[in-house]
Amino acid sequence: MYELTTSIEVRVWELDKNLELTTEDMFDILCQEYQLKADSIETALSCKCPFALTGFLKELEDSEIANYLITMED
């Protein structure tokens, strides 16, 4: 899952260059692009911060990340 978190981190910095996007917009975009469960992650973080998102994902074990990915069953 290192590749996923690294990819998201790079995307955060790309989105951060767009001055028209709020951090909440960036969070929503990242969750949509990477098929992450935004509501679950927002609850776990108590915020919609893309920078906190990358830190949160880095701290998870590979098996735990699956809990935050949208699946066909969702």
C-alpha positions as CSV (number, residue, x, y, z in Angstrom):
1,M,0.0,0.0,0.0
2,Y,3.1,2.2,0.1
3,E,2.4,3.0,-3.6
4,L,-1.1,4.1,-2.8
5,T,-0.1,6.5,-0.1
6,T,2.8,7.9,-2.1
7,S,0.5,8.5,-5.1
8,I,-2.1,10.2,-2.9
9,E,0.6,12.4,-1.3
10,V,1.9,13.5,-4.7
11,R,-1.7,14.3,-5.8
12,V,-2.2,16.3,-2.6
13,W,0.7,18.6,-3.6
14,E,-0.6,18.9,-7.1
15,L,-4.1,19.9,-5.9
16,D,-2.6,22.2,-3.3
17,K,-1.2,24.3,-6.2
18,N,-4.7,25.2,-7.3
19,L,-5.6,28.2,-5.2
20,E,-9.3,27.9,-5.9
21,L,-9.6,24.5,-4.1
22,T,-10.3,24.4,-0.4
23,T,-8.7,21.6,1.7
24,E,-12.2,20.1,2.0
25,D,-12.5,20.1,-1.9
26,M,-9.1,18.5,-2.1
27,F,-10.1,15.8,0.4
28,D,-13.3,15.0,-1.6
29,I,-11.4,14.9,-4.8
30,L,-8.8,12.5,-3.4
31,C,-11.4,10.2,-1.9
32,Q,-13.2,10.1,-5.2
33,E,-10.2,9.6,-7.4
34,Y,-8.7,6.8,-5.2
35,Q,-12.1,5.2,-4.3
36,L,-11.8,5.9,-0.6
37,K,-14.7,5.9,1.8
38,A,-14.8,9.7,2.6
39,D,-17.4,9.4,5.3
40,S,-15.5,6.7,7.2
41,I,-12.2,8.5,6.9
42,E,-13.7,11.9,7.9
43,T,-15.1,10.2,11.0
44,A,-11.8,8.6,11.9
45,L,-9.9,11.9,11.4
46,S,-12.6,14.3,12.7
47,C,-11.9,16.5,9.7
48,K,-11.7,16.7,5.9
49,C,-8.0,17.5,5.6
50,P,-6.0,16.0,2.7
51,F,-2.7,16.3,4.6
52,A,-4.2,14.4,7.6
53,L,-5.5,11.8,5.1
54,T,-2.0,11.0,3.9
55,G,-0.7,10.7,7.4
56,F,-3.7,8.5,8.4
57,L,-3.2,6.1,5.5
58,K,0.5,5.8,6.2
59,E,-0.2,4.7,9.7
60,L,-2.6,2.0,8.7
61,E,-1.5,-1.6,8.2
62,D,-2.1,-3.0,4.6
63,S,-5.1,-5.0,5.9
64,E,-6.6,-2.0,7.5
65,I,-6.6,0.1,4.4
66,A,-9.1,-2.2,2.8
67,N,-11.6,-1.0,5.3
68,Y,-11.4,2.5,3.8
69,L,-11.6,1.5,0.1
70,I,-14.9,1.4,-1.8
71,T,-15.7,-2.0,-3.1
72,M,-18.2,-3.3,-5.6
73,E,-20.4,-4.4,-2.6
74,D,-20.6,-0.8,-1.3
